[in-house]
Amino acid sequence: MERAGIPTARYGVFDDISKARQAAVAIASDAGRVVVKLDALAAGKGVIVASGPEEAGAAVDSLAESAKASNCRLLVEECLEGYEASVIGITDGKDVVTLVPARDHKRALTVMRDRIRGGHGRRGACSRHRPGNARLDQQ
């Protein structure tokens, strides 16, 4: 997204757990909340939203064992608040057709505070996006 000039959260992708922890703590210290994710399929259990530097370090430690076992990387990104929509495009290499925008990233089983656990899915159509909304169409 950076190469395309699309605004996005600060993030990093890490093989090294200690570097992931440092990045998570730094982002949480600056932004307040950070999202730590496994770069793998994890049945909805590979994401932790941490509030503050201490929780950010603990989130990395919590997912580190799974990352090692799955031979995958950790993604650390600034937590952005607000509305989010996903738009998927299908291309033949020349033309692009977009699917209906959909909402996702909903929490499930909120008993485990700030740990996203299963129940994910996509809901379409997005009530906030209508065809012709120039701002969303361009992004």
C-alpha positions as CSV (number, residue, x, y, z in Angstrom):
1,M,0.0,0.0,0.0
2,E,2.9,2.3,0.7
3,R,4.2,1.9,-2.9
4,A,0.8,2.8,-4.2
5,G,0.5,5.9,-2.0
6,I,-2.4,4.5,-0.1
7,P,-2.5,5.8,3.5
8,T,-2.2,3.0,6.0
9,A,-1.1,2.3,9.6
10,R,2.6,2.1,10.6
11,Y,3.6,-1.5,10.5
12,G,6.4,-4.0,10.3
13,V,6.8,-7.7,9.4
14,F,9.2,-9.7,11.5
15,D,11.0,-13.1,11.6
16,D,12.9,-12.0,14.7
17,I,10.7,-12.0,17.9
18,S,12.8,-9.5,19.8
19,K,12.6,-7.0,16.9
20,A,8.8,-7.6,16.7
21,R,8.5,-6.9,20.5
22,Q,10.6,-3.7,20.1
23,A,8.4,-2.5,17.3
24,A,5.2,-3.3,19.1
25,V,6.3,-1.5,22.3
26,A,7.5,1.5,20.2
27,I,4.2,1.8,18.3
28,A,2.1,1.3,21.4
29,S,4.2,3.9,23.2
30,D,3.4,6.4,20.5
31,A,-0.1,5.5,19.3
32,G,-1.6,3.8,22.4
33,R,-2.8,0.7,20.7
34,V,-1.1,-1.9,18.5
35,V,-2.3,-5.0,16.6
36,V,-0.1,-8.1,16.6
37,K,-0.9,-10.8,14.1
38,L,0.4,-14.1,13.0
39,D,1.3,-14.2,9.3
40,A,-0.6,-17.4,8.8
41,L,-4.0,-19.0,9.0
42,A,-4.9,-19.3,12.7
43,A,-8.6,-20.1,12.9
44,G,-9.3,-16.6,14.1
45,K,-6.9,-16.9,17.0
46,G,-3.9,-15.2,15.6
47,V,-4.6,-11.5,16.4
48,I,-4.2,-9.6,19.6
49,V,-5.1,-5.9,20.0
50,A,-2.9,-4.5,22.8
51,S,-3.5,-1.3,24.8
52,G,-0.2,0.2,25.8
53,P,3.5,-0.9,25.7
54,E,3.3,-3.5,28.4
55,E,0.4,-5.3,26.7
56,A,2.1,-4.9,23.3
57,G,5.2,-6.8,24.5
58,A,3.0,-9.5,26.1
59,A,1.0,-9.8,22.9
60,V,4.2,-10.6,20.9
61,D,5.3,-13.1,23.6
62,S,1.9,-14.7,23.5
63,L,2.0,-15.3,19.7
64,A,5.7,-16.0,19.5
65,E,5.4,-19.7,20.2
66,S,2.7,-20.1,17.6
67,A,4.8,-18.2,15.1
68,K,7.8,-20.5,15.7
69,A,5.7,-23.6,15.5
70,S,4.0,-22.5,12.3
71,N,7.3,-21.2,10.8
72,C,5.6,-17.8,10.1
73,R,6.3,-14.2,10.7
74,L,4.7,-11.7,13.1
75,L,3.0,-8.5,11.8
76,V,2.9,-5.5,14.1
77,E,0.8,-2.5,13.1
78,E,-0.6,0.6,14.6
79,C,-4.3,0.2,15.6
80,L,-6.5,2.6,13.6
81,E,-9.9,3.5,14.8
82,G,-12.9,4.0,12.5
83,Y,-14.8,2.5,9.7
84,E,-13.2,-0.1,7.5
85,A,-14.3,-1.7,4.3
86,S,-12.6,-4.3,2.1
87,V,-12.8,-4.2,-1.7
88,I,-11.6,-7.2,-3.6
89,G,-10.7,-6.9,-7.3
90,I,-10.4,-9.7,-9.9
91,T,-8.2,-9.2,-12.8
92,D,-7.1,-11.0,-16.0
93,G,-3.9,-8.9,-16.0
94,K,-5.5,-6.1,-18.1
95,D,-9.0,-5.4,-16.8
96,V,-10.2,-5.2,-13.2
97,V,-13.7,-6.0,-11.9
98,T,-14.4,-5.2,-8.2
99,L,-16.6,-7.2,-6.0
100,V,-19.1,-5.5,-3.7
101,P,-17.4,-3.8,-0.8
102,A,-17.8,-5.7,2.5
103,R,-17.2,-5.1,6.2
104,D,-15.1,-7.4,8.2
105,H,-12.8,-7.5,11.3
106,K,-15.7,-7.9,13.8
107,R,-15.0,-9.2,17.3
108,A,-16.3,-12.5,18.5
109,L,-16.5,-13.9,22.0
110,T,-15.6,-10.7,23.7
111,V,-15.1,-12.5,27.0
112,M,-11.4,-12.5,26.1
113,R,-10.9,-8.8,26.1
114,D,-9.1,-7.5,22.9
115,R,-8.3,-11.0,21.6
116,I,-10.1,-11.7,18.4
117,R,-11.2,-15.4,18.4
118,G,-13.1,-17.0,15.6
119,G,-16.4,-16.0,14.2
120,H,-14.9,-13.9,11.5
121,G,-16.5,-13.3,8.2
122,R,-17.3,-10.8,5.6
123,R,-20.6,-8.9,5.4
124,G,-21.7,-7.3,2.2
125,A,-22.9,-5.0,1.0
126,C,-21.4,-2.2,2.9
127,S,-24.0,0.3,4.0
128,R,-21.6,3.2,3.9
129,H,-20.4,2.6,0.4
130,R,-22.6,3.3,-2.6
131,P,-21.3,3.0,-6.2
132,G,-20.1,6.4,-7.3
133,N,-18.7,7.4,-4.0
134,A,-15.6,8.9,-5.6
135,R,-13.4,8.8,-2.4
136,L,-13.9,5.0,-1.9
137,D,-14.0,4.2,-5.7
138,Q,-10.5,5.9,-6.1
139,Q,-9.0,4.1,-3.1
